[in-house]
Amino acid sequence: MGVSITKPAKIYVDNKSVFLNAANPASTLNKKALALSYHFVREHVSGKVIDIQHIRSEDNYADCLTKPLNSTMLRSLLYEFMT
């Protein structure tokens, strides 16, 4: 796109298998569509364009919008939004 990159963009994932497959070029991928996507991501990880990092569910603010959470975790994440 012609944009110069000074440091890799951080992408946070809470799924350990996604984190491991994106970082490990030796892992096998069985579905063609998934393999194409992962190879694209792997290429950008090795080129230092993106940096895949694992984030715990307790620290992932998007979880309250995408997962059913128990009331304690939901209140904790919503409290972070409110303050």
N, C-alpha and C positions, 0 to 999 in steps of 0.2 A: 504494500500500500504506500510505500515511500516514507513511512514514519520512522525516524531513527529511534532506536531503543537504547536507553542508557543502563537500565537494569531490568532483570526479568520481572514480569507481572506475576504476582502471587495468586494462585488458585487454591482455595481451601476445600478439602473434601473430607467427609466424615465416614466414608466407606473405605475400609482398609484394603479390600480387594482392588478397588479402583486405584487407590494410591500405589499399591504394589505393582499392578499391571502397567501403569503409566510410567513408572520408574524403572522397570525391569524389561529390557528388550528381549530377553530370552524366554519370557513367559509365552505359553501357547494360547492362541485365541481361536475358538472353533467357528464362530459365525463370521461370515465375510464382512457384513456391515460393521460389526464391532471391531474387527481387525483393521479395517480401513481407518476408522476413527482413532483407535489407539495408536496406529502407526503415525498418523498426523500429529497426535499429541506427543508421542515419543520423539519425533523429529524436532519439535519445538522445544522440548525439554533438553535434548542434547545440544541444540543450538542456543541455549540460554535465553530463549524468548519468553518462556513461562517457567514457573517454579511451582510444582505441585507439593502442597504441604497438608499433613493430616491435622484435623481439628477435632477435638473431643465433642461429643454431643452436648455436654454440659456448657460448652463455650460457643456453640453454633446458634446464632440468633435466628437463623432461618428455620430451625427445627420446629418452633412453635407454629409456623405457617404450613409445614409440610408433613408433620408426624403427629400421631396421637401421643400426648405426653401425660404423665401423671400430674396431679395438681401441684406438687412441690416444684417440679422442674418448670412447669408452665408459669407459675407465679414468679419464679426466679428470673426467667428470661423476660417476661413482661415487665418486671420491675426495672430491668436494665433499659428497656425501651422508654419507660416513663421518666427515668432520672437523667 
